[in-house]
Amino acid sequence: MVGLTRKARALVRLPLVLGALALAFTAVLVAPPMRASADCVFPFTPTAYEDLKDRGLYLDTIELAAFNLLFPGDKYFGLPPIESGPRNSRITQPGKVPPILLKSISWIESSATQTAGEVPFGSIGPALVSFDCGHGVTQVTSGMTVPQGENDRGSPEQALVATHFAYNIARGARILADKWNEAPETRPVAGSDTNSHPGILENWYFAVWGYNGFSGPGANRSNHPMDPIYGNWPRAPYSCGPTDDGKGHNRGNYPYQELVFGCALNPPIVDGKALWESQAISLPDLNDSAWRNALRLDNFVFPYLRMDIQTPQPFHIDETGAPSASNRDRILGDPEMELNKSSVKVGYTKDGSSNVEVVRVSNDGTGVLAWYAVPSASWISVTPYTGVAVGDDLPCERGAPCDRVGKLEISVDVSKVPSGRRSGAVTVHMLGSDEEIEIKVDATQVQRVGVPGVTRN
């Protein structure tokens, strides 16, 4: 293996190893990749690491993200300042979201998993992509349907959401904070009698509603608590616990915010242990005019000026303490990228076929290394162009798939390459850092040689 590790901003141009390319070779046709889901950002399903069954790694990551200790200051993955106060005189305070809400949302959205359902715990496999392009633990859908990178490719930020659990969770926390901050301009205010204080869990009612879509009657998924489809009030609280606990378990019987609040109170049980400590969160009492009048269906009109509500009682505070900042280093690790090739030679024919060179991306450090490959010319094809390489510190369950090495395939798009011999490069970036490694690409048009004894009519 050729050691190709690069640190900081250093870009080492590796020498092109020239050699004779055989004129006779068996061409391999490159099949067009299939999209992970219709109209989603990537035309393939990236790989990701899946936590152990106890979700300990993810739960610790959620607490860091909730306190803005993962990527503070990052415009995409960090938390913005949180607004509070009366509708007409809002002020801001440092960004923070209640950890219990983010934990409950993660379970409701994905059962707190980053990979597809068939991937075992403690293993590596295809990332979780839902039918509506929700990605990963927090099922990030916003910004994950249309490629936002150059040349109609998913951007590095989109790649991190799809492949790396920590960035996915951080993005989910950011979306929840943004939903809170939509009040009062485009959403109602919860907590009109408590200065809409973000430390009160009940005041996140509209933000949690909006996380899944601020929708009402007639929508594909209505989250309005007074939509007749949900029946009379009060409803038995929703539960993520055992199905025999005497509470509600049919998700179709509840608007989204009641699912999340109910799951906080009735957490999932994994191997006999609750994933978090039960946390009560009061819902608006729809039999009390203080909330029923504000939430009437005829008030559900943009920008929802008549839907402000008082804080449901009794109110509750998430008492989760701020985690140690040192947990960030443990969770993110110290990835170190290495490739097994510094250059590749690709042959292609006029009839549209190309051979394929496979490059392996290894992580000689720790944590999850999310990589992203960029060709220097449109005729260089790279598939997939993003994925992960996983350090030895992250555990895999015995017998579970655990290929810690990422793989990318380099070929030639014959419809775009000029005739003759051409040179280019593929730059592999380690996302979340300035590290990058270049692979030289030498492409040559060759003649297909017939196989003796075979006649084509």
Secondary structure by P-SEA (a helix, b strand, c coil): cccccccccccccccccccccccccbbbbbcbbbbccccccccbbbbbbbccccaaaaaaaaaaaaacccccccccccccccccccccccccccccccaaaaaaaaaacccccccccccccccccccccccccccccccccccccccccccccccaaaaaaaccaaaaaaaaaaaaaaaaaccccccccccccccccccccccaaaaaaacccccccccccccccccccccccccccccccccccccccccccccaaaaaaaaaabbbbccccccccbbbbbcccccccccccccccccccccccccccccccccccccccccccaaaaaaacbbbbbbcccbbbbbbcccbbbbbbbbbbbcccccbbbbbbbbcccccccccccccccccccccccccccccbbbbbbbbcccccccccccbbbbbbcccccbbbbbbbbbbbbbbbbccccccc
